[in-house]
Amino acid sequence: MLDLKFIRGNIDTVKTNLAKRQDPEKSAWLDELVKLDEEHRKLNAEIEALRARRNTASHEVAQAIKDKLAPEKIAALKEEAADVPAKIKEAEETAAGQQETMRYYLMRLPNLLHESVPYGADEKGNVVIRKHGEPTEKNFELVPHGELCQKNGWTDFERAAKVSGQGFVYIKGQLAILEQSLIRMAVDLLSERGYTLVNTPMMLRRDAYEGVTSLSDFEDVIYKLDGKDEYMIATSEHPLAAMYKDEVVDAKELPLKYAGLSACFRKEIGGHGVDSKGLFRMHQFNKVEQFVFCRPEESWKYFDEILANSEAFWQALGIPYQILEICTGDIGIVAAKKQDVEAWFPRNKEYREVGSCSNCTAYQATRLNAKYRVGKQGADDAEKAFLHTLNNTLMATSRAMVAILENYQNEDGTVTVPPALRRYTGFDVMTPEKP
C-alpha cells in the first residue's frame, strides 16, 4: 500500500495516478481518506489533551482538599475529573473507527504507476514491445492438445473429474516426465543465475494474504479452508512475498533472489472458466516463480533481469514469444509496471500469456511491514526503509506443456521434445502409450 505520510505530501501525484488508472471510485476514496486523516490527527491531539487534563485534574482535586477549599469547589473539581475518562474512552473509540476506515482505503488504493506505463482503458491498450522467433504454421491440421493427450494415454481428464471435479487432471507417462523436466530445466536456469530454490508453503493465513495483495480482488479466485482464515496459494509469489513480514533485513543481505516452486490452486472464476478439455487453465497446476527483494534504487535493474530470465527460458525451448506492455487501465493494483510474456500457440494462431513480470516497488513491503536496515545491525539510529519486491513467472508447467504439444506436434500424433529438454526427459520424441 501507499504510505500515509507519502500521500499527505503528494496528494496531487496520487490523484494523477488514479486518473491514469481511470478509477473514479478510488479517487473518491482518496478524497475521503485525506479528509478522515485530518479529522483523525485533530482527534488524536484532543485525546492527548484529555489525557493531560486527566492527570492535572487528579492533582487539582488532591491540592484542593489539602488547601481545604470550599466543599462545592472540591465537588466541582471531582465531577470534572470523573468526566475525563469517559470522554477519553469515547474519543479513543471514535479514533479507532477512523483508523479502521483509513486502513480500508489504504489497503485498496493502487500502487503508483511508473511513468513508462502506456495509457489505455483496458487490455486493448496493451502494447507489444518486441517479439522473438518466427511463428510457424503446420502443413497439417493440429489436433487439440487435450484430445491428443487423451488419445496418446498422457492424461486422464475423465477419471480426474470423477474424483475431483472439472479442472483437474491425471498427468501420466511421458507427459509427466516432460512436466518434471520443465521444472528441472527452470530450476537449473535460475540456480545458475544466483537464485535460491524455495519450496513454499501451500497455505497462507489471511493477514499474510492481505499483505501480499488486495484479498477482496482474489477471494473469488483462491480456495479458503472451511472454518479457518487460511487460503490455498494461487501462486508461490504470495508466500515468497510474505516471507519477511514484520521483519527488518540487513542491507548487506540484499538482493534476496528466490526461485519459488509450488503447486498453485485457483477457482478460475471468470469469463474464461476452467479449461475442461485441456491443460491451459486448471484449478491446480505447478509453477516456478522468480521473486526478488532489493533496495529501491536497484529494483528496475532486477525487473530487466527477471524478464531476461524468462526470455532465456522460452528461447531455450525454441518457442516464439512476444513481450506485452500492460497499460494503465489493465494493470492490477499491486504493480508499478507489468510486462507479460506471451508464447505462440499455433492451433489458434495467437500469442497467449505464459508469465507476468511485475515491479511492485514498496507497495507489498509497506503492506507487510518488510524493511531493510542501513548501517550497523542493532544500532538504534540505523536507518530503515521498505524493501522493493519484484516477481515474474518463469514457467507454469500447464501452459508450457500446451505450448510444446502444439509447437512440436507431428502429423503422426507424436510430439518432438525440444532439444534443451532431452537431457532431462531421456527421450527425443513423445509417442503413444497405453491408456
C-alpha positions as CSV (number, residue, x, y, z in Angstrom):
1,M,0.0,0.0,0.0
2,L,1.0,3.6,-0.2
3,D,2.5,5.1,2.9
4,L,0.1,7.6,4.5
5,K,2.9,10.1,5.1
6,F,3.7,10.0,1.4
7,I,0.0,10.6,0.5
8,R,-0.2,13.6,2.7
9,G,2.7,15.2,1.0
10,N,1.9,14.1,-2.6
11,I,-1.9,14.3,-2.9
12,D,-1.7,15.6,-6.5
13,T,0.7,12.8,-7.5
14,V,-1.7,10.2,-6.1
15,K,-4.7,11.8,-7.8
16,T,-2.9,11.9,-11.1
17,N,-2.0,8.2,-10.7
18,L,-5.7,7.3,-10.1
19,A,-6.7,9.4,-13.1
20,K,-4.3,7.3,-15.3
21,R,-5.8,4.2,-13.9
22,Q,-9.3,5.6,-14.8
23,D,-10.8,4.6,-11.4
24,P,-13.2,7.3,-10.2
25,E,-14.3,5.2,-7.2
26,K,-10.8,5.1,-5.8
27,S,-10.4,8.8,-6.5
28,A,-13.4,9.3,-4.2
29,W,-11.8,7.1,-1.6
30,L,-8.7,9.2,-1.7
31,D,-10.7,12.4,-1.0
32,E,-12.4,10.6,1.9
33,L,-9.1,9.3,3.2
34,V,-7.5,12.8,3.2
35,K,-10.5,14.3,5.0
36,L,-10.5,11.5,7.5
37,D,-6.8,11.7,8.1
38,E,-7.1,15.4,9.0
39,E,-10.0,14.6,11.4
40,H,-8.1,11.7,12.9
41,R,-5.0,13.8,13.6
42,K,-7.1,16.5,15.2
43,L,-8.9,14.0,17.3
44,N,-5.6,12.5,18.4
45,A,-4.5,15.9,19.6
46,E,-7.7,16.2,21.6
47,I,-7.1,12.8,23.1
48,E,-3.6,13.8,24.2
49,A,-5.0,17.0,25.7
50,L,-7.7,15.0,27.6
51,R,-5.1,12.6,28.9
52,A,-3.0,15.5,30.2
53,R,-6.2,17.0,31.7
54,R,-6.9,13.7,33.5
55,N,-3.5,13.9,35.2
56,T,-3.8,17.5,36.2
57,A,-7.4,17.2,37.3
58,S,-6.5,14.5,39.8
59,H,-3.7,16.7,41.1
60,E,-6.0,19.7,41.4
61,V,-8.6,17.7,43.5
62,A,-5.8,16.5,45.8
63,Q,-4.5,20.0,46.1
64,A,-7.9,21.5,46.8
65,I,-8.5,19.0,49.6
66,K,-5.1,19.8,51.0
67,D,-5.8,23.5,50.9
68,K,-9.2,23.0,52.5
69,L,-11.1,24.8,49.7
70,A,-14.9,25.2,49.8
71,P,-16.7,21.8,49.6
72,E,-18.6,23.0,46.4
73,K,-15.3,23.8,44.7
74,I,-13.9,20.4,45.6
75,A,-17.1,18.7,44.4
76,A,-16.9,20.6,41.0
77,L,-13.3,19.5,40.6
78,K,-14.1,15.9,41.4
79,E,-17.0,16.0,38.9
80,E,-14.8,17.3,36.2
81,A,-12.1,14.7,36.9
82,A,-14.7,11.9,36.9
83,D,-15.9,13.0,33.4
84,V,-12.5,13.0,31.7
85,P,-12.0,9.2,31.5
86,A,-15.4,8.8,29.8
87,K,-14.5,11.5,27.3
88,I,-11.2,9.8,26.6
89,K,-12.9,6.4,26.0
90,E,-15.4,7.9,23.6
91,A,-12.7,9.8,21.7
92,E,-10.5,6.7,21.5
93,E,-13.4,4.6,20.2
94,T,-14.0,7.2,17.5
95,A,-10.3,7.3,16.6
96,A,-10.2,3.5,16.3
97,G,-13.1,3.6,13.9
98,Q,-11.4,6.3,11.9
99,Q,-8.2,4.3,11.8
100,E,-10.0,1.2,10.6
101,T,-11.7,3.1,7.8
102,M,-8.5,4.7,6.8
103,R,-6.8,1.3,6.6
104,Y,-9.6,0.0,4.5
105,Y,-8.9,2.8,1.9
106,L,-5.1,2.5,2.2
107,M,-5.2,-1.3,1.5
108,R,-7.3,-0.7,-1.6
109,L,-5.6,2.3,-3.2
110,P,-3.3,1.1,-6.0
111,N,0.4,1.5,-6.4
112,L,1.9,4.5,-8.2
113,L,2.5,3.6,-11.9
114,H,5.9,4.0,-13.5
115,E,6.0,6.9,-16.0
116,S,6.7,4.5,-18.8
117,V,3.4,2.6,-18.5
118,P,1.3,3.3,-21.6
119,Y,-2.1,5.0,-21.2
120,G,-5.1,2.8,-22.1
121,A,-8.6,2.0,-21.0
122,D,-8.4,-1.8,-21.0
123,E,-6.5,-4.8,-22.5
124,K,-6.9,-3.2,-25.9
125,G,-4.5,-0.5,-24.8
126,N,-1.7,-3.0,-24.1
127,V,1.4,-2.6,-26.4
128,V,3.6,-5.3,-28.0
129,I,7.1,-4.0,-27.4
130,R,9.1,-6.8,-29.0
131,K,8.9,-10.3,-30.5
132,H,11.3,-13.2,-30.7
133,G,11.2,-16.1,-33.1
134,E,9.0,-16.6,-36.2
135,P,5.7,-18.3,-35.7
136,T,5.4,-21.3,-37.9
137,E,2.3,-22.8,-39.5
138,K,2.0,-26.6,-39.8
139,N,1.2,-28.1,-43.1
140,F,-1.4,-30.3,-41.3
141,E,-4.3,-29.7,-39.0
142,L,-3.2,-29.7,-35.4
143,V,-5.1,-32.0,-33.0
144,P,-6.3,-30.1,-29.9
145,H,-3.8,-30.8,-27.2
146,G,-6.4,-32.2,-24.8
147,E,-7.6,-34.7,-27.4
148,L,-4.1,-35.6,-28.3
149,C,-3.1,-36.3,-24.7
150,Q,-6.1,-38.4,-24.0
151,K,-5.6,-40.4,-27.3
152,N,-1.9,-41.0,-26.5
153,G,-2.5,-42.0,-22.9
154,W,-0.7,-39.0,-21.4
155,T,-3.7,-37.6,-19.4
156,D,-6.9,-38.7,-17.9
157,F,-9.4,-35.9,-17.5
158,E,-12.5,-38.1,-17.1
159,R,-11.2,-40.0,-14.0
160,A,-9.9,-36.8,-12.5
161,A,-13.3,-35.2,-13.0
162,K,-14.9,-38.2,-11.4
163,V,-12.9,-37.9,-8.2
164,S,-12.0,-34.2,-8.1
165,G,-14.4,-32.3,-10.5
166,Q,-13.7,-30.4,-13.7
167,G,-10.4,-28.5,-14.0
168,F,-8.2,-31.4,-12.6
169,V,-6.2,-34.0,-14.4
170,Y,-4.1,-37.1,-14.0
171,I,-0.9,-36.5,-16.0
172,K,0.8,-39.7,-16.9
173,G,3.8,-41.4,-18.5
174,Q,5.9,-39.3,-20.9
175,L,3.9,-36.1,-20.3
176,A,4.5,-36.5,-16.5
177,I,8.2,-36.8,-17.3
178,L,8.0,-33.8,-19.6
179,E,6.4,-31.8,-16.8
180,Q,9.1,-32.7,-14.3
181,S,11.8,-32.0,-16.9
182,L,10.4,-28.5,-17.4
183,I,10.6,-27.9,-13.7
184,R,14.1,-29.1,-13.5
185,M,15.2,-27.0,-16.5
186,A,13.6,-23.9,-15.0
187,V,15.2,-24.5,-11.6
188,D,18.6,-25.1,-13.1
189,L,18.4,-22.0,-15.2
190,L,17.6,-19.9,-12.1
191,S,20.1,-21.6,-9.9
192,E,22.9,-21.0,-12.3
193,R,21.9,-17.3,-12.2
194,G,22.1,-17.0,-8.4
195,Y,18.5,-17.7,-7.3
196,T,17.9,-19.9,-4.3
197,L,15.3,-22.6,-4.7
198,V,12.4,-22.4,-2.2
199,N,9.6,-25.0,-1.8
200,T,7.0,-22.7,-0.4
201,P,4.1,-23.3,2.0
202,M,0.9,-24.1,0.1
203,M,-1.4,-22.2,2.5
204,L,-1.3,-18.6,3.8
205,R,-3.1,-17.0,6.7
206,R,-5.5,-14.2,5.9
207,D,-3.3,-11.5,7.5
208,A,-0.4,-12.6,5.3
209,Y,-2.5,-12.7,2.1
210,E,-3.9,-9.2,2.8
211,G,-0.3,-8.1,3.0
212,V,0.6,-9.6,-0.4
213,T,-2.4,-8.3,-2.4
214,S,-5.9,-7.0,-2.2
215,L,-7.6,-10.1,-0.9
216,S,-11.0,-8.7,-1.9
217,D,-9.8,-8.9,-5.6
218,F,-8.6,-12.5,-5.1
219,E,-11.3,-14.1,-2.9
220,D,-13.3,-15.3,-5.9
221,V,-10.1,-16.9,-7.3
222,I,-8.5,-18.6,-4.3
223,Y,-9.7,-21.5,-2.1
224,K,-10.5,-20.8,1.5
225,L,-10.3,-23.5,4.1
226,D,-13.6,-24.0,5.9
227,G,-13.7,-22.7,9.4
228,K,-10.2,-21.1,9.1
229,D,-8.7,-17.8,8.0
230,E,-6.3,-19.8,5.7
231,Y,-6.2,-20.0,1.9
232,M,-4.6,-22.3,-0.6
233,I,-2.0,-20.3,-2.5
234,A,-2.7,-19.1,-6.1
235,T,1.0,-18.7,-6.8
236,S,4.3,-19.1,-4.9
237,E,4.7,-15.4,-5.4
238,H,2.4,-14.9,-2.4
239,P,4.2,-16.9,0.3
240,L,7.5,-15.6,-1.0
241,A,6.3,-12.0,-0.7
242,A,5.1,-12.7,2.8
243,M,8.4,-14.4,3.9
244,Y,9.8,-11.3,5.6
245,K,6.6,-10.0,7.0
246,D,7.2,-7.7,10.1
247,E,11.0,-8.2,9.7
248,V,14.0,-5.9,9.1
249,V,16.6,-7.4,6.7
250,D,20.2,-6.2,6.9
251,A,21.1,-4.3,3.7
252,K,24.2,-6.4,3.3
253,E,22.0,-9.4,2.6
254,L,20.3,-7.7,-0.4
255,P,19.3,-8.6,-3.0
256,L,17.5,-11.8,-2.0
257,K,16.7,-13.7,-5.1
258,Y,14.4,-16.8,-5.0
259,A,13.1,-19.4,-7.3
260,G,9.8,-20.5,-5.8
261,L,8.4,-23.9,-6.6
262,S,4.9,-24.9,-5.7
263,A,1.6,-26.3,-6.8
264,C,-0.9,-23.5,-7.3
265,F,-4.7,-23.6,-6.7
266,R,-7.3,-21.4,-8.4
267,K,-11.0,-21.4,-8.7
268,E,-10.6,-19.6,-12.0
269,I,-14.0,-18.0,-11.9
270,G,-14.4,-15.5,-14.7
271,G,-15.1,-15.1,-18.4
272,H,-12.7,-17.9,-19.4
273,G,-13.6,-20.5,-16.8
274,V,-11.5,-23.7,-16.5
275,D,-10.2,-25.5,-19.5
276,S,-12.3,-28.6,-19.2
277,K,-10.8,-30.1,-22.3
278,G,-7.2,-29.3,-21.8
279,L,-4.3,-28.1,-19.6
280,F,-4.2,-24.4,-20.3
281,R,-6.4,-23.2,-17.5
282,M,-6.7,-25.6,-14.5
283,H,-7.7,-25.5,-10.8
284,Q,-4.3,-27.0,-9.9
285,F,-1.0,-26.6,-11.7
286,N,2.7,-26.3,-10.9
287,K,4.8,-23.2,-11.3
288,V,8.3,-21.9,-11.0
289,E,8.3,-18.3,-9.8
290,Q,11.0,-15.7,-9.6
291,F,11.0,-13.3,-6.6
292,V,13.4,-10.6,-5.6
293,F,13.7,-8.4,-2.5
294,C,16.1,-5.5,-3.1
295,R,16.9,-1.8,-2.4
296,P,14.7,0.7,-4.1
297,E,17.5,2.1,-6.3
298,E,18.1,-1.4,-7.7
299,S,14.6,-2.6,-8.5
300,W,14.4,-1.6,-12.1
301,K,17.7,-3.4,-12.8
302,Y,16.1,-6.6,-11.4
303,F,13.0,-6.0,-13.3
304,D,15.1,-6.3,-16.5
305,E,16.9,-9.3,-15.1
306,I,13.9,-11.4,-14.2
307,L,12.3,-10.6,-17.6
308,A,15.5,-11.7,-19.3
309,N,15.5,-14.9,-17.4
310,S,12.0,-15.7,-18.7
311,E,13.0,-14.9,-22.2
312,A,16.1,-17.1,-21.9
313,F,13.8,-20.0,-20.9
314,W,11.4,-19.7,-23.8
315,Q,14.3,-19.1,-26.2
316,A,15.9,-22.3,-25.0
317,L,12.6,-24.2,-25.7
318,G,12.6,-22.7,-29.2
319,I,9.1,-21.3,-28.9
320,P,8.2,-17.9,-30.4
321,Y,7.0,-15.3,-27.9
322,Q,6.3,-11.6,-27.6
323,I,6.5,-9.1,-24.7
324,L,3.4,-7.2,-23.9
325,E,3.5,-3.9,-22.0
326,I,0.4,-3.7,-19.8
327,C,-1.4,-0.3,-20.0
328,T,-2.7,1.9,-17.2
329,G,-6.3,0.6,-17.4
330,D,-5.4,-3.1,-17.3
331,I,-2.7,-3.3,-14.7
332,G,-3.5,-4.6,-11.2
333,I,-3.3,-2.5,-8.0
334,V,0.0,-4.0,-6.8
335,A,2.4,-3.4,-9.7
336,A,4.0,-0.1,-10.7
337,K,4.9,-1.7,-14.1
338,K,4.0,-5.0,-15.7
339,Q,5.1,-6.8,-18.8
340,D,3.6,-10.1,-19.9
341,V,5.4,-12.9,-21.7
342,E,3.1,-14.4,-24.4
343,A,4.1,-17.6,-26.2
344,W,2.9,-18.6,-29.6
345,F,0.1,-21.2,-29.8
346,P,-0.2,-22.3,-33.5
347,R,-3.5,-24.1,-33.2
348,N,-5.4,-20.8,-32.6
349,K,-2.7,-18.8,-34.4
350,E,-2.3,-16.4,-31.4
351,Y,0.0,-15.4,-28.6
352,R,-1.2,-16.3,-25.1
353,E,0.0,-15.3,-21.7
354,V,2.6,-17.6,-20.1
355,G,4.0,-15.2,-17.5
356,S,3.8,-11.8,-15.9
357,C,6.8,-9.7,-14.8
358,S,6.0,-7.0,-12.2
359,N,7.9,-4.4,-10.2
360,C,5.7,-3.8,-7.1
361,T,8.2,-1.2,-5.7
362,A,7.5,-0.7,-2.0
363,Y,3.8,-1.5,-2.3
364,Q,3.8,-5.1,-1.0
365,A,6.6,-4.4,1.6
366,T,4.6,-1.5,3.1
367,R,1.5,-3.7,3.5
368,L,3.7,-6.5,5.0
369,N,5.9,-4.1,7.1
370,A,9.0,-5.7,5.5
371,K,12.0,-3.4,5.7
372,Y,15.8,-3.3,5.4
373,R,18.4,-1.8,7.7
374,V,21.1,0.5,6.5
375,G,24.1,0.8,8.9
376,K,25.3,-1.3,11.8
377,Q,23.0,-4.1,12.7
378,G,21.3,-3.5,16.0
379,A,22.1,0.2,16.1
380,D,19.3,2.3,17.5
381,D,19.9,5.0,14.9
382,A,20.1,2.6,11.9
383,E,18.0,3.9,9.0
384,K,15.2,1.6,8.0
385,A,13.3,1.7,4.7
386,F,10.7,-0.5,2.9
387,L,12.1,-3.2,0.6
388,H,11.2,-3.3,-3.1
389,T,9.7,-6.6,-4.4
390,L,9.6,-8.0,-7.9
391,N,8.1,-11.2,-9.3
392,N,7.9,-13.0,-12.6
393,T,6.6,-16.4,-13.6
394,L,9.5,-18.2,-15.2
395,M,7.2,-21.1,-16.2
396,A,3.8,-22.6,-15.3
397,T,4.0,-26.3,-16.4
398,S,0.5,-26.5,-17.7
399,R,0.9,-23.7,-20.2
400,A,4.5,-24.7,-21.1
401,M,3.3,-28.2,-21.9
402,V,0.5,-26.9,-24.1
403,A,3.0,-24.7,-26.0
404,I,5.2,-27.7,-26.6
405,L,2.3,-30.0,-27.5
406,E,1.2,-27.5,-30.2
407,N,4.6,-26.1,-31.5
408,Y,6.3,-29.5,-31.6
409,Q,3.3,-31.7,-32.6
410,N,3.9,-34.0,-35.6
411,E,1.4,-35.2,-38.2
412,D,1.6,-38.8,-36.9
413,G,0.4,-37.7,-33.4
414,T,3.9,-37.8,-31.8
415,V,5.5,-34.8,-30.2
416,T,9.1,-33.9,-30.6
417,V,10.8,-33.0,-27.4
418,P,12.6,-29.6,-27.6
419,P,16.4,-30.3,-27.7
420,A,17.0,-28.3,-24.4
421,L,14.8,-30.7,-22.5
422,R,16.1,-34.0,-23.8
423,R,18.9,-34.3,-21.2
424,Y,16.1,-34.3,-18.6
425,T,13.5,-36.4,-20.3
426,G,15.8,-39.2,-21.6
427,F,13.8,-39.4,-24.9
428,D,13.6,-37.3,-28.0
429,V,10.0,-37.9,-29.1
430,M,6.8,-38.5,-27.1
431,T,4.9,-41.4,-28.5
432,P,1.5,-43.0,-27.8
433,E,1.3,-45.0,-24.6
434,K,-1.3,-47.4,-23.1
435,P,-4.2,-45.5,-21.6
